[in-house]
Amino acid sequence: MQLTNHDAANPSYWQARWREGRTGWDLGGVHPLFSELMQEAHAAGLKPNARVIEPGCGRAHTGAALAKMNYIVTAFDVSKEAVDAAKVLYANETKLELVVADLFALPSNWSNSFDAVYDRAVLCALPQASRPSYVHACAKILKTGGLFLSIPFTKLHISASEGPPFAVDEANLESLFEADFEKVCHIEKQHSVKDSKIACEMLIVWRKK
Ligand SMILES: C[S@@+](CC[C@H](N)C(=O)[O-])C[C@H]1O[C@@H](n2cnc3c(N)ncnc32)[C@H](O)[C@@H]1O
């Protein structure tokens, strides 16, 4: 069955993209604003040896970079192909655990376990209707005071019918996070990745209440 872009809430859509090798989002390393976002995380109190989780990790470049910085990292993806590819690249990272898991059905023993979630291109990969469930799942696995870190796309050069990705503006972010989180920072950025789809991004840090 051919899945359309609107099936981005469905794990099968992503599993098919991985099987077909359509992973054009992969930067081959961390996002150019990774260090700046981690400085904000440090300023917000994230310390080495904290437990960090990377949902929808793909090849887990971010998870591996965080493990090198001495965080204890769990990175997961719903695609086994993704996790296998990450294992090939980062098998030697002793502080990086790579797991196949669905963010909408996470293991119950992950509840209240993590000091930070590092989201890279997952919030914006999901259609608007799925985002409240995603943010709720992240809130559930974070400890009280834990941080949600991300660099969402706030403006795109493509329409919602052409996504993923799908843009998320400041008002969307407030309505998604305000129930379970308090805002630490939102910093607007012009697009920093060489990707013609992205017009503007934002560094965001929210703290779980
Ligand atoms: C746009 S890609 C970003 C991948 C990676 N974070 C990166 O920056 O290279 C979105 C990722 O989320 C994963 N994903 C989508 N739905 C998921 C779900 N329900 N549970 C876990 N991972 C999911 C996809 O397989 C894909 O690898």
The ligand as an SDF file (V2000), in Angstrom:
LIG
                    3D

 27 29  0  0  0  0  0  0  0  0999 V2000
   12.4520   13.4310   10.3760 C   0  0  0  0  0  0  0  0  0  0  0  0
   13.1170   11.9850   11.0550 S   0  0  0  0  0  0  0  0  0  0  0  0
   14.3640   12.6130   12.1910 C   0  0  0  0  0  0  0  0  0  0  0  0
   15.3770   11.5530   12.5670 C   0  0  0  0  0  0  0  0  0  0  0  0
   16.5060   12.0140   13.4960 C   0  0  0  0  0  0  0  0  0  0  0  0
   15.9960   12.6170   14.7100 N   0  0  0  0  0  0  0  0  0  0  0  0
   17.4340   12.9640   12.7770 C   0  0  0  0  0  0  0  0  0  0  0  0
   17.4470   14.1550   13.1440 O   0  0  0  0  0  0  0  0  0  0  0  0
   18.1590   12.5300   11.8670 O   0  0  0  0  0  0  0  0  0  0  0  0
   11.8360   11.4370   12.1560 C   0  0  0  0  0  0  0  0  0  0  0  0
   12.1790   10.1170   12.8260 C   0  0  0  0  0  0  0  0  0  0  0  0
   11.1380    9.7810   13.7540 O   0  0  0  0  0  0  0  0  0  0  0  0
   10.8880    8.3930   13.6690 C   0  0  0  0  0  0  0  0  0  0  0  0
    9.5150    8.1490   14.1290 N   0  0  0  0  0  0  0  0  0  0  0  0
    8.3720    8.4890   13.4960 C   0  0  0  0  0  0  0  0  0  0  0  0
    7.2950    8.0810   14.2030 N   0  0  0  0  0  0  0  0  0  0  0  0
    7.7880    7.4790   15.3290 C   0  0  0  0  0  0  0  0  0  0  0  0
    7.1800    6.8340   16.4460 C   0  0  0  0  0  0  0  0  0  0  0  0
    5.8440    6.7150   16.5450 N   0  0  0  0  0  0  0  0  0  0  0  0
    7.9890    6.3580   17.4120 N   0  0  0  0  0  0  0  0  0  0  0  0
    9.3450    6.4530   17.3110 C   0  0  0  0  0  0  0  0  0  0  0  0
    9.9750    7.0140   16.2640 N   0  0  0  0  0  0  0  0  0  0  0  0
    9.2010    7.5300   15.2830 C   0  0  0  0  0  0  0  0  0  0  0  0
   11.1130    8.0590   12.1940 C   0  0  0  0  0  0  0  0  0  0  0  0
   11.3500    6.6890   11.9440 O   0  0  0  0  0  0  0  0  0  0  0  0
   12.2960    8.9430   11.8480 C   0  0  0  0  0  0  0  0  0  0  0  0
   13.5210    8.2890   12.0330 O   0  0  0  0  0  0  0  0  0  0  0  0
  1  2  1  0
  2  3  1  0
  2 10  1  0
  3  4  1  0
  4  5  1  0
  5  6  1  0
  5  7  1  0
  7  8  2  0
  7  9  1  0
 10 11  1  0
 11 12  1  0
 11 26  1  0
 12 13  1  0
 13 14  1  0
 13 24  1  0
 14 15  1  0
 14 23  1  0
 15 16  2  0
 16 17  1  0
 17 18  1  0
 17 23  2  0
 18 19  1  0
 18 20  2  0
 20 21  1  0
 21 22  2  0
 22 23  1  0
 24 25  1  0
 24 26  1  0
 26 27  1  0
M  CHG  2   2   1   9  -1
M  END
$$$$
